[in-house]
Amino acid sequence: MKEAISTYFRNRRFGFFRQFFDEISAGGKKSIKILDIGGTEAYWKSMGFQLNGQSEIVLLNLYKADVSTPGFTSIKGDATHLEGIADKSFDLVFSNSVIEHLFTKENQEKMANEIKRVGKAYFIQTPNKYFPIEPHW
């Protein structure tokens, strides 16, 4: 039952992202470049998100991962210091439950500032400590 509830809420949250993504891509832009901080190719597949063939999702993690889906790339990096990524070089920065793993407010602020620097728009999800089912606790 717990898995069904968490899946329901994960899909519901992703619905908010889809609306946000549609608003950004509705401006006539055919290709959208997304930076996903802490993400995986499997997550996007599980959400049923399809790239249009011109868009790109760059997965940034502490390690470079193998990817198999066209449009996905993986890079190694640090969310608090996005070295080598130019200002406003991503149409959208996405992060799902990563910022709370940085432990200090200073590191969280560094990540937030880097996201604002490299992204034209951003969608950052964090856990709600008052939600009754929270595996991060």
Order of alpha helices (4+ residues) and beta strands (2+ residues): alpha-beta-alpha-beta-beta-beta-alpha-beta
